[in-house]
């Protein structure tokens, strides 16, 4: 790191010296020109007046050139100038000069100084302006036009990467998988004593925010080797061939600093499968850059100590040639953490804040299923901000609840004032969700119901959290989700006799789940154990842009639509019956919600006690 910083300092000094040379040169040229103008100042005269000056004996000497006549006055004129000039040259002027006994001489025009001051200097001046502006717009010296083919990778040397595996939590399996790379980089000779070779490329795969970039930096920090970090989008420019040149330059720099790690973030921006779009051609700049990357992966030997790490959250769209053996040999999954992993991540992030000693991170982790490492870091920060706003000395469990609501449901919109009728509809709608959720067996626990507006369009919300992490769901659980989502709409029908637009988001989710049951999971008996979903539509969205295709007939499509509608209709009927059979209880809860605006889990228990709620097991028989 010291070497890189010193080199950078030397380059910055050279840059400042070069700029100072330009400034000094401009000042000197300006002073010379000013001195020249002052000492060669003259008064322009018409030729008739020049002849009058000559006849009156005011001129003592004349110099004739091809383009002008310059006369030196015996005494300075009124403007204190000693030279008069006429741009007309009379062929008979010599006879008149002899007549008045005036000395004269003829000189040839010299275009050297004129070329400098009238052509070379302005050209140089405009070139300097262009050069300055190009540097200004295109960034620092490494990104200038002359260096456009150079790699934009940020280079961190061994002393600069302070992150280690201790700073990464919740991905224990991935860390164990990657410790081999650290061991190889530290001692490649001993590690390869049996002839084993390290994978040329390691691909970190996982959802956004799970810590792929952090884990790559931790590998470099553990191995104490230089770390080249660059995003896939930084290879591609508007100029053809620049991306391929940057790939070559990056690998050349890495070879010179081996052993080292090259990390390419967002690989899908560079390595997208070729030919997936009918519009693109074989000469597309991204494809040329990808071809160069494939060539470099084939060209370097893993024994040299150069390890290529890449991260993506869309591995399904990467080019097959990039994923074959010999290039990215190993794929490491960095998934969303489970409850134990979330506890470990929270322990890392709460080190820098003051938390209440009675706060249990296990309870916080239980409320955050599906949260990534980045989400948990944001959660801890929001909780600390909540405690600060409320002038507390420590971060309490209440602050984490507020932070979870803020992240999941959005920011409170207290300025969004609803009229009494709208508030009543929202209250019955949300209580309908909560009542149906508590009535159905195996549903997620209802934590809170609120009619405070949040986010962009949420006029109220029902907060649920699962009792444990789930990795798969049965058809019964999916059907229960549909019934719960339709609970608010069913409450509107029971108490108001019609529907509102507030359930539009619920309908969208219901449709998505129902289509998944029919098309993706094969849970409708009449449709068989067949997946009708086109995988390319999910990842590449080709159907949305290029017309797409269906891998089933129109008759099957008609049957699918029919079964989906039947599924949703039966679910709505179940929700409607639950609401109708407990109308009085729901009305009391809704009235209290209108007064308090928020009902907690304890508030809900007195209304939705298990002894008064029938727990029918819905059988939807699709």
ABEGO torsion letter per residue (X at the ends): XAAAAAAAAAAAAAAAAAAAAAAAAAAAAAAAAAAAAAAABBBBBBAAAAAAAAAAGABABBBBBAABBBBBBABBBAAGBABBBBABBBAAAAAAAAAAGBBBBBBBBBAAAAAAAAAAAAAAAAAAAAAAAAAAAAEBAAABAAAAABBABBBBBAAABABBAAABBGBAAAAAAAAAAAAAAABAAAAAAAGBBBBABBBBBEBBGAGAAAAAAAAAAAAGBBBBBBBAAAABBABBGAAAAAAAAAAAAAAAAOBBBBBBBGAAAAABBBGABAABBAABAAAAAAAAAAAAAAABBAAAGBBBBBBBABAAABBAAAABBGBBABBBBBBBBBAAAAAAAAAAAAAABBBBAABBAAAAAAAABGBBAAAAAAAAAAAAAAAAAAGBABBBAAAAAAAAAAAAAEBBBAABBBBAAAAAAAAAAAAAAAAAAAABBGBBBBABBBABBBEAABABBBBBBBABBBABBBAAAAAAAAAAAAAAAAAAAAAAGBBBAAAAAAAAAAAAAAAAAAAAAGABAAAEBBBABBAAAAAAGAAAAAGEBBABBAAAAAAAAAAAAAAAAAAAAAAAAAAAAAAAAAAAAAAAAAAAGBBBAAAAAAABBAAABBBBBBBAGX
